[in-house]
Amino acid sequence: MSSRKMETNHRILLAVLVVAAAADLVGHAAAATYTIGDTLGWRIPPDGSSTYENWSSQHVFRVGDVLVFEFATGTHDVAKVTEDSYGTCSGTNPISIFTTGPTNVILNATGDHYFLCTLGRHCSLGQKLAVRVTGNSSTGQPPAPSRSPSVPNPPPGSGSGPMVTIGSCNMLVVIFVSILVAGILI
């Protein structure tokens, strides 16, 4: 095989790999992770409920985004509740509840989502959060409503090894096919 044809094949392979890497980066950049209250974390806010209201108003939440509730296990919890329960600070009959900190909640449906701490008077002292979720992170389009409001934390001690996502699987397939194609062309 001539060196010119080999150089062309290498350029094609490099171009395919660059496009695949860029596509994978775009997929991962689509969903955002938000730490509730930023450095404050999830605790009784010093300025009452306006603290989390102000924090929430500074962000645009989309389906697929992750809310991280930073708190020490046993000091707080996170309950996803209805709008009525949010308004009255009622933690009875929550949609879901998480007692292990930190807690990650994936926003998987558009609309308003309500969270509060059920311990003591924490909610009435301002430890509650409302977020409005718009369309899908990757497409901007609202997906079909989901029945599962959140994803629970893994069990303690299970480790948090790397996750393989659909995007990374697609990337592996593109790389594999690119190598096969390059091998055929060479």
Accessible surface in RSA format (square Angstrom, percent):
REM  Atomic radii and reference values for relative SASA: ProtOr
REM  Chains: A
REM  Algorithm: Lee & Richards
REM  Probe-radius: 1.40
REM  Slices: 20
REM RES _ NUM      All-atoms   Total-Side   Main-Chain    Non-polar    All polar
REM                ABS   REL    ABS   REL    ABS   REL    ABS   REL    ABS   REL
RES MET A   1   120.33  62.3  32.67  21.6  87.66 208.7  48.82  41.5  71.51  94.7
RES SER A   2    69.38  58.6  51.67  69.0  17.71  40.8  53.31 113.5  16.07  22.5
RES SER A   3    94.28  79.7  83.05 110.8  11.23  25.9  49.66 105.7  44.62  62.5
RES ARG A   4   195.63  82.1 190.90  97.3   4.72  11.2  70.87  96.9 124.75  75.6
RES LYS A   5   108.22  52.8 103.97  63.8   4.25  10.1  55.83  50.3  52.38  55.8
RES MET A   6    81.98  42.5  81.79  54.1   0.19   0.5  59.08  50.2  22.91  30.3
RES GLU A   7    89.16  51.2  83.74  63.4   5.42  12.9  35.41  68.5  53.75  43.9
RES THR A   8    66.86  47.6  65.88  66.8   0.98   2.3  46.81  62.9  20.06  30.3
RES ASN A   9     6.97   4.8   6.02   5.8   0.95   2.3   0.12   0.3   6.85   6.6
RES HIS A  10    94.33  51.6  90.60  63.0   3.73   9.5  66.70  68.7  27.63  32.2
RES ARG A  11   158.46  66.5 152.63  77.8   5.83  13.9  54.80  74.9 103.65  62.8
RES ILE A  12    77.29  44.0  74.29  55.3   3.00   7.2  77.19  55.6   0.10   0.3
RES LEU A  13    41.98  23.4  39.28  28.1   2.71   6.8  41.77  29.3   0.21   0.6
RES LEU A  14   112.41  62.6 111.05  79.4   1.36   3.4 112.22  78.8   0.20   0.5
RES ALA A  15    54.69  50.3  47.11  72.7   7.58  17.2  54.27  76.4   0.41   1.1
RES VAL A  16    57.67  38.0  54.15  49.0   3.53   8.5  57.04  49.6   0.64   1.7
RES LEU A  17    51.50  28.7  49.53  35.4   1.97   5.0  49.81  35.0   1.69   4.5
RES VAL A  18    88.05  57.9  84.31  76.3   3.73   9.0  87.30  75.9   0.75   2.0
RES VAL A  19   103.09  67.8 100.72  91.2   2.37   5.7 102.40  89.0   0.68   1.9
RES ALA A  20     6.99   6.4   0.25   0.4   6.74  15.3   5.19   7.3   1.80   4.8
RES ALA A  21    36.84  33.9  36.49  56.3   0.35   0.8  36.49  51.4   0.35   0.9
RES ALA A  22    50.23  46.2  46.21  71.3   4.02   9.1  49.34  69.5   0.88   2.3
RES ALA A  23    65.23  60.0  48.13  74.3  17.10  38.9  55.97  78.8   9.26  24.5
RES ASP A  24    27.70  19.4  21.33  21.2   6.38  15.1   7.53  17.7  20.17  20.1
RES LEU A  25   124.54  69.4 122.59  87.7   1.95   4.9 122.84  86.3   1.70   4.6
RES VAL A  26   107.61  70.8 103.59  93.8   4.02   9.7 106.22  92.3   1.39   3.8
RES GLY A  27    46.07  56.8   0.00   N/A  46.07  56.8  30.70  84.3  15.37  34.4
RES HIS A  28    89.11  48.7  69.45  48.3  19.66  50.3  47.45  48.9  41.66  48.5
RES ALA A  29    82.57  75.9  49.02  75.6  33.55  76.3  60.39  85.0  22.18  58.7
RES ALA A  30    30.22  27.8   8.77  13.5  21.45  48.8  18.69  26.3  11.53  30.5
RES ALA A  31    47.75  43.9  33.71  52.0  14.05  32.0  33.87  47.7  13.88  36.8
RES ALA A  32    35.77  32.9  29.64  45.7   6.13  13.9  35.56  50.1   0.21   0.6
RES THR A  33    93.00  66.1  63.39  64.3  29.60  70.5  38.27  51.4  54.73  82.7
RES TYR A  34    38.98  18.2  35.99  20.5   2.99   7.8  22.35  16.8  16.63  20.5
RES THR A  35    48.73  34.7  43.40  44.0   5.33  12.7  18.77  25.2  29.96  45.3
RES ILE A  36     0.00   0.0   0.00   0.0   0.00   0.0   0.00   0.0   0.00   0.0
RES GLY A  37     9.90  12.2   0.00   N/A   9.90  12.2   2.08   5.7   7.81  17.5
RES ASP A  38    78.53  55.0  68.95  68.6   9.58  22.7  29.06  68.4  49.47  49.3
RES THR A  39   148.11 105.3 112.04 113.6  36.08  86.0  89.63 120.4  58.48  88.4
RES LEU A  40    35.56  19.8  20.08  14.4  15.48  38.9  26.81  18.8   8.75  23.5
RES GLY A  41     6.30   7.8   0.00   N/A   6.30   7.8   6.30  17.3   0.00   0.0
RES TRP A  42     1.85   0.7   0.00   0.0   1.85   4.4   0.00   0.0   1.85   3.0
RES ARG A  43   113.11  47.5 113.11  57.7   0.00   0.0  35.13  48.0  77.98  47.3
RES ILE A  44    58.50  33.3  51.96  38.7   6.54  15.8  51.96  37.4   6.54  17.8
RES PRO A  45     4.46   3.3   0.00   0.0   4.46  16.2   0.00   0.0   4.46  27.7
RES PRO A  46   101.90  74.3  58.97  53.8  42.93 156.0  72.64  60.0  29.26 181.8
RES ASP A  47   106.92  74.9  85.65  85.2  21.27  50.3  24.86  58.5  82.06  81.8
RES GLY A  48    23.12  28.5   0.00   N/A  23.12  28.5  20.64  56.6   2.48   5.5
RES SER A  49    38.77  32.8  33.81  45.1   4.95  11.4   5.87  12.5  32.89  46.1
RES SER A  50    47.94  40.5  46.33  61.8   1.62   3.7  33.52  71.4  14.42  20.2
RES THR A  51    29.75  21.2  22.01  22.3   7.73  18.4  26.77  36.0   2.98   4.5
RES TYR A  52     0.27   0.1   0.14   0.1   0.13   0.3   0.27   0.2   0.00   0.0
RES GLU A  53    95.69  54.9  84.80  64.2  10.88  25.9  37.29  72.1  58.40  47.7
RES ASN A  54    85.75  59.1  85.09  82.2   0.66   1.6  17.88  43.0  67.87  65.6
RES TRP A  55    14.84   6.0  12.00   5.8   2.84   6.7  14.38   7.7   0.47   0.8
RES SER A  56    14.18  12.0  11.39  15.2   2.79   6.4   3.59   7.6  10.59  14.8
RES SER A  57    91.89  77.6  52.15  69.6  39.74  91.6  50.12 106.7  41.77  58.5
RES GLN A  58   133.49  74.6  97.96  71.6  35.53  84.6  39.77  84.7  93.72  71.1
RES HIS A  59    51.53  28.2  34.42  23.9  17.10  43.8  30.74  31.7  20.79  24.2
RES VAL A  60    91.90  60.5  80.33  72.7  11.57  27.9  83.73  72.7   8.17  22.2
RES PHE A  61     2.86   1.4   2.33   1.4   0.52   1.4   2.33   1.4   0.52   1.5
RES ARG A  62    90.13  37.8  90.13  45.9   0.00   0.0  11.69  16.0  78.44  47.5
RES VAL A  63    13.62   9.0  12.69  11.5   0.93   2.2  12.69  11.0   0.93   2.5
RES GLY A  64    27.94  34.5   0.00   N/A  27.94  34.5  22.05  60.5   5.89  13.2
RES ASP A  65     3.01   2.1   3.01   3.0   0.00   0.0   0.00   0.0   3.01   3.0
RES VAL A  66    31.52  20.7  31.52  28.5   0.00   0.0  31.52  27.4   0.00   0.0
RES LEU A  67     0.00   0.0   0.00   0.0   0.00   0.0   0.00   0.0   0.00   0.0
RES VAL A  68    17.06  11.2  17.06  15.4   0.00   0.0  17.06  14.8   0.00   0.0
RES PHE A  69     0.00   0.0   0.00   0.0   0.00   0.0   0.00   0.0   0.00   0.0
RES GLU A  70    78.51  45.1  73.60  55.7   4.91  11.7  22.73  44.0  55.78  45.5
RES PHE A  71    19.36   9.7   0.00   0.0  19.36  50.4  12.53   7.6   6.83  19.6
RES ALA A  72    64.18  59.0  49.43  76.3  14.75  33.6  58.51  82.4   5.67  15.0
RES THR A  73    84.02  59.8  59.83  60.7  24.20  57.7  53.73  72.2  30.29  45.8
RES GLY A  74    65.47  80.7   0.00   N/A  65.47  80.7  38.23 104.9  27.24  61.0
RES THR A  75    68.30  48.6  58.92  59.7   9.39  22.4  62.64  84.1   5.66   8.6
RES HIS A  76    23.39  12.8  21.28  14.8   2.11   5.4   9.21   9.5  14.18  16.5
RES ASP A  77     5.59   3.9   5.59   5.6   0.00   0.0   1.81   4.3   3.78   3.8
RES VAL A  78     0.06   0.0   0.06   0.1   0.00   0.0   0.06   0.1   0.00   0.0
RES ALA A  79     0.00   0.0   0.00   0.0   0.00   0.0   0.00   0.0   0.00   0.0
RES LYS A  80    14.32   7.0  14.32   8.8   0.00   0.0   6.57   5.9   7.75   8.3
RES VAL A  81     1.98   1.3   0.51   0.5   1.46   3.5   1.00   0.9   0.98   2.6
RES THR A  82    69.45  49.4  63.48  64.4   5.97  14.2  64.55  86.7   4.90   7.4
RES GLU A  83   112.71  64.7 106.75  80.8   5.97  14.2  27.48  53.2  85.23  69.6
RES ASP A  84   116.90  81.9 110.39 109.9   6.51  15.4  34.75  81.8  82.15  81.9
RES SER A  85    19.16  16.2  17.38  23.2   1.78   4.1   1.84   3.9  17.33  24.3
RES TYR A  86    28.13  13.1  28.13  16.0   0.00   0.0  23.49  17.7   4.64   5.7
RES GLY A  87    56.44  69.6   0.00   N/A  56.44  69.6  29.11  79.9  27.32  61.2
RES THR A  88   104.80  74.5  76.50  77.6  28.30  67.4  79.34 106.6  25.46  38.5
RES CYS A  89    38.75  29.3  17.84  19.9  20.91  49.1  11.68  29.6  27.07  29.2
RES SER A  90    34.06  28.8  28.06  37.4   6.00  13.8  24.07  51.3   9.99  14.0
RES GLY A  91    22.94  28.3   0.00   N/A  22.94  28.3   6.42  17.6  16.53  37.0
RES THR A  92    99.06  70.5  90.31  91.6   8.75  20.9  80.32 107.9  18.74  28.3
RES ASN A  93   140.45  96.9 111.71 107.9  28.74  69.2  34.74  83.6 105.70 102.2
RES PRO A  94    42.91  31.3  23.94  21.8  18.96  68.9  24.27  20.0  18.64 115.8
RES ILE A  95    87.72  49.9  56.06  41.8  31.66  76.3  63.37  45.6  24.34  66.1
RES SER A  96    24.66  20.8  16.47  22.0   8.19  18.9  24.66  52.5   0.00   0.0
RES ILE A  97    79.28  45.1  58.52  43.6  20.76  50.0  58.52  42.1  20.76  56.3
RES PHE A  98    18.03   9.0  14.09   8.7   3.94  10.3  18.03  10.9   0.00   0.0
RES THR A  99    81.09  57.7  75.34  76.4   5.75  13.7  48.24  64.8  32.84  49.7
RES THR A 100    54.07  38.5  53.49  54.2   0.59   1.4  29.19  39.2  24.88  37.6
RES GLY A 101    16.02  19.8   0.00   N/A  16.02  19.8   0.00   0.0  16.02  35.9
RES PRO A 102    73.25  53.4  64.38  58.7   8.88  32.3  64.38  53.2   8.88  55.2
RES THR A 103     0.00   0.0   0.00   0.0   0.00   0.0   0.00   0.0   0.00   0.0
RES ASN A 104    71.13  49.1  70.03  67.7   1.10   2.6  12.28  29.6  58.85  56.9
RES VAL A 105     0.37   0.2   0.37   0.3   0.00   0.0   0.37   0.3   0.00   0.0
RES ILE A 106    60.42  34.4  60.42  45.0   0.00   0.0  60.42  43.5   0.00   0.0
RES LEU A 107     1.14   0.6   0.92   0.7   0.21   0.5   1.14   0.8   0.00   0.0
RES ASN A 108    32.67  22.5  28.70  27.7   3.97   9.6  18.61  44.8  14.06  13.6
RES ALA A 109    16.02  14.7  15.84  24.4   0.18   0.4  16.02  22.6   0.00   0.0
RES THR A 110    54.34  38.6  36.20  36.7  18.13  43.2  10.08  13.5  44.26  66.9
RES GLY A 111    32.33  39.9   0.00   N/A  32.33  39.9  31.14  85.5   1.18   2.6
RES ASP A 112    63.63  44.6  38.11  37.9  25.51  60.3  10.93  25.7  52.70  52.6
RES HIS A 113     9.08   5.0   8.32   5.8   0.76   1.9   8.17   8.4   0.91   1.1
RES TYR A 114    26.73  12.5  26.55  15.1   0.17   0.5  18.01  13.5   8.71  10.7
RES PHE A 115     0.27   0.1   0.27   0.2   0.00   0.0   0.27   0.2   0.00   0.0
RES LEU A 116     1.03   0.6   1.03   0.7   0.00   0.0   1.03   0.7   0.00   0.0
RES CYS A 117     1.22   0.9   0.00   0.0   1.22   2.9   0.00   0.0   1.22   1.3
RES THR A 118    44.85  31.9  17.73  18.0  27.12  64.6  15.54  20.9  29.31  44.3
RES LEU A 119    64.99  36.2  63.53  45.5   1.45   3.7  64.99  45.6   0.00   0.0
RES GLY A 120    76.21  94.0   0.00   N/A  76.21  94.0  40.03 109.9  36.18  81.0
RES ARG A 121   163.71  68.7 156.32  79.7   7.39  17.6  71.03  97.1  92.68  56.2
RES HIS A 122    34.00  18.6  34.00  23.6   0.00   0.0  12.33  12.7  21.68  25.2
RES CYS A 123     7.21   5.5   5.96   6.6   1.25   2.9   5.96  15.1   1.25   1.3
RES SER A 124    76.36  64.5  40.84  54.5  35.52  81.8  44.15  94.0  32.21  45.1
RES LEU A 125    72.19  40.2  63.90  45.7   8.29  20.8  68.27  47.9   3.93  10.6
RES GLY A 126     1.62   2.0   0.00   N/A   1.62   2.0   1.56   4.3   0.06   0.1
RES GLN A 127     0.00   0.0   0.00   0.0   0.00   0.0   0.00   0.0   0.00   0.0
RES LYS A 128    33.25  16.2  32.18  19.7   1.07   2.5  10.37   9.3  22.88  24.4
RES LEU A 129     1.14   0.6   0.20   0.1   0.94   2.4   1.14   0.8   0.00   0.0
RES ALA A 130    35.98  33.1  26.35  40.7   9.64  21.9  26.45  37.3   9.53  25.2
RES VAL A 131     3.14   2.1   0.00   0.0   3.14   7.6   3.00   2.6   0.14   0.4
RES ARG A 132   159.45  66.9 149.86  76.4   9.58  22.8  57.20  78.2 102.25  62.0
RES VAL A 133     3.57   2.4   0.00   0.0   3.57   8.6   0.00   0.0   3.57   9.7
RES THR A 134    53.83  38.3  47.88  48.5   5.96  14.2  53.83  72.3   0.00   0.0
RES GLY A 135     8.07  10.0   0.00   N/A   8.07  10.0   0.92   2.5   7.15  16.0
RES ASN A 136    39.82  27.5  39.80  38.5   0.02   0.0   0.65   1.6  39.16  37.9
RES SER A 137    22.23  18.8   4.12   5.5  18.11  41.7   4.05   8.6  18.18  25.5
RES SER A 138    80.32  67.9  47.17  63.0  33.14  76.3  34.80  74.1  45.52  63.8
RES THR A 139    88.29  62.8  59.55  60.4  28.74  68.5  65.29  87.7  23.00  34.8
RES GLY A 140    42.42  52.3   0.00   N/A  42.42  52.3  21.77  59.7  20.65  46.3
RES GLN A 141   118.68  66.4 117.58  85.9   1.09   2.6  40.95  87.2  77.73  59.0
RES PRO A 142    89.22  65.0  69.09  63.0  20.14  73.2  69.09  57.0  20.14 125.2
RES PRO A 143    44.30  32.3  24.46  22.3  19.83  72.1  36.00  29.7   8.29  51.6
RES ALA A 144    84.04  77.3  61.06  94.2  22.98  52.3  67.88  95.6  16.16  42.8
RES PRO A 145   123.80  90.2 100.85  91.9  22.95  83.4 103.32  85.3  20.48 127.3
RES SER A 146    50.71  42.8  25.60  34.2  25.11  57.8  19.41  41.3  31.30  43.8
RES ARG A 147   236.01  99.1 202.51 103.2  33.50  79.8  86.96 118.8 149.05  90.3
RES SER A 148    60.55  51.2  55.89  74.6   4.66  10.7  41.58  88.6  18.96  26.6
RES PRO A 149    31.44  22.9  26.45  24.1   4.99  18.2  30.38  25.1   1.06   6.6
RES SER A 150     9.75   8.2   1.99   2.7   7.76  17.9   0.11   0.2   9.64  13.5
RES VAL A 151    71.86  47.3  70.37  63.7   1.49   3.6  70.86  61.6   1.00   2.7
RES PRO A 152    95.15  69.3  85.57  78.0   9.58  34.8  85.57  70.7   9.58  59.5
RES ASN A 153    35.14  24.2  17.98  17.4  17.16  41.3  14.22  34.2  20.91  20.2
RES PRO A 154    83.67  61.0  68.22  62.2  15.44  56.1  75.36  62.2   8.30  51.6
RES PRO A 155    93.75  68.3  85.38  77.8   8.37  30.4  91.63  75.7   2.12  13.2
RES PRO A 156   121.08  88.2  88.92  81.1  32.16 116.9 100.46  82.9  20.62 128.2
RES GLY A 157    87.29 107.7   0.00   N/A  87.29 107.7  42.63 117.0  44.66 100.0
RES SER A 158    65.20  55.1  23.66  31.6  41.53  95.7  34.84  74.2  30.36  42.5
RES GLY A 159    55.42  68.3   0.00   N/A  55.42  68.3  41.97 115.2  13.45  30.1
RES SER A 160   110.00  93.0  73.78  98.5  36.23  83.5  46.68  99.4  63.32  88.7
RES GLY A 161    54.71  67.5   0.00   N/A  54.71  67.5  31.93  87.6  22.78  51.0
RES PRO A 162   141.48 103.1 107.92  98.4  33.57 122.0 119.96  99.0  21.53 133.8
RES MET A 163   164.94  85.4 136.41  90.3  28.54  67.9 100.17  85.2  64.77  85.8
RES VAL A 164   110.25  72.5  78.30  70.9  31.95  77.0  78.85  68.5  31.40  85.2
RES THR A 165    52.88  37.6  46.57  47.2   6.31  15.0  52.67  70.7   0.21   0.3
RES ILE A 166   138.69  78.9 135.79 101.2   2.91   7.0 135.79  97.8   2.91   7.9
RES GLY A 167    26.58  32.8   0.00   N/A  26.58  32.8  20.26  55.6   6.32  14.1
RES SER A 168    30.96  26.2  30.52  40.7   0.43   1.0  30.43  64.8   0.53   0.7
RES CYS A 169    53.05  40.1  51.66  57.6   1.39   3.3  20.10  50.9  32.96  35.5
RES ASN A 170    85.02  58.6  83.41  80.6   1.61   3.9  22.34  53.8  62.67  60.6
RES MET A 171    35.21  18.2  31.61  20.9   3.60   8.6  34.89  29.7   0.32   0.4
RES LEU A 172   112.15  62.5 108.35  77.5   3.80   9.6 108.77  76.4   3.38   9.1
RES VAL A 173    91.53  60.2  89.11  80.7   2.42   5.8  91.46  79.5   0.07   0.2
RES VAL A 174    55.69  36.6  53.23  48.2   2.46   5.9  55.41  48.1   0.29   0.8
RES ILE A 175    52.28  29.7  52.28  38.9   0.00   0.0  52.28  37.6   0.00   0.0
RES PHE A 176   125.10  62.6 123.35  76.4   1.74   4.5 125.00  75.8   0.09   0.3
RES VAL A 177    72.36  47.6  72.36  65.5   0.00   0.0  72.36  62.9   0.00   0.0
RES SER A 178     5.80   4.9   0.84   1.1   4.95  11.4   3.97   8.5   1.82   2.6
RES ILE A 179   100.35  57.1  97.80  72.9   2.55   6.1  98.06  70.6   2.29   6.2
RES LEU A 180    90.13  50.2  87.03  62.3   3.10   7.8  89.09  62.6   1.04   2.8
RES VAL A 181    65.59  43.2  65.32  59.1   0.27   0.7  65.59  57.0   0.00   0.0
RES ALA A 182     7.51   6.9   5.68   8.8   1.83   4.2   7.35  10.3   0.16   0.4
RES GLY A 183    50.18  61.9   0.00   N/A  50.18  61.9  32.47  89.1  17.70  39.6
RES ILE A 184   141.57  80.6 115.23  85.8  26.34  63.5 121.94  87.8  19.64  53.3
RES LEU A 185    65.30  36.4  60.70  43.4   4.61  11.6  62.94  44.2   2.36   6.4
RES ILE A 186    81.28  46.3  52.16  38.9  29.11  70.2  53.86  38.8  27.42  74.4
END  Absolute sums over single chains surface
CHAIN  1 A    11079.7       8700.8       2379.0       7208.6       3871.2
END  Absolute sums over all chains
TOTAL         11079.7       8700.8       2379.0       7208.6       3871.2
